[in-house]
Amino acid sequence: SDDLLGLVLHKIAKDRNICLSGELVHFLLMRLPRSVCEYERAIKILDQKSSKLSRNISILLAKELFGL
């Protein structure tokens, strides 16, 4: 279910000390393949690129990075 997958995304992010907004989680759930591996990859990319670019993790950043 979407609720369970949302919890998975939050847990993956929390393990990396990242706090995701509910809007971003919903955005990712609706656009990424439904796979824990894909969620882990996406969070890793968001974390690395946000640090490199000195930007907050946001829907706009996700759109840019993943072409969504």
C-alpha positions, 0 to 999 in steps of 0.5 A: 500500500502507499502508506507502507511504501511511504513509511519505507521511504521515510525509514530509508531517509531517516537512516541517512539522517534526512527528513523528507516532507510528506509532499516529497514522499507522496511525489516520489511514491507516485513517480518512482518504480515501486521498489525498495531498491529504487527508493534507496537509490533515489534517496542516496542520489538526493542526499549526495546531490543536495550536499554537492549543490548546497540545496535542500532536498525538495520536489524541485530537486527531485524533478531536476535529478530524475527528469520527473 
